[in-house]
């Protein structure tokens, strides 16, 4: 239970950090544009999906190992 709760906290903080619209960037990187959130979402979505798949694969492998014992 605590490991799951800790993982959820880490995932929440990581997601909020990566998805923050108030991140500072180089001049010319316009975060006030209405489409900037969508553009950043489309850019970061593959990273989030890959991380989710990695977590899924690791948990599945651990479940298979625990049932074999």
N, C-alpha and C positions, 0 to 999 in steps of 0.2 A: 504494500500500500504506500509506504513512504517513498520507495523508489519511483513508483508511477507518479506520485504527486510532485516529486522533485523534477522528473522529466517533463511534466506538464508546465511547471514554472519556467524551466529553462527554455522550452519551446515557445512559450508565450512571450518571454522577454526577447528572445531572438527574433520572433516574428514582428513584434512591435518596433524593434530597433531597425530592422530591414525595411519595414513598410512606412516608416515615419515620413510624412510630407514636409517636415520642418528641417530636414537634414541640410546642412550647409554644403555648398558645392562651389566649383569654380565660377568666375563671372561668365555670364551668358547662359548658364544652366538655369533656366527659368522654372521655378517651382510654383509660380503664381498662375501659370497657364492652366485653364480648366482641364485640359487633357493630360497634364503631367502625371497625375495619379494613375491613369490608365496605362500610359507608356511605361511607367516604372513597374506596374503590376505585370505587364506582359514581359518585361525584362527579367523580373525576379521569379516569375512563376516556374520556369524550369528548375531553378535551384531548390525551391520549396518542394516541388514534386519529386526531385531526385532524393532529397533528404527524407521525405516521407516514405519513399520506396525503400531506402536503405534501412530505416527503422523497422518497417514491415518485414523485410527480408531477415534482419538480425533476430527479431522476435520469433519469427517462424522457425529459424534454424535452432534457436534455443529451446523452443517448444518440442521440436522433433528430437533433440538430444535428450531432453528430460523424459520423454515417453519411451525412449529406447532403453533407459536404465532399469 
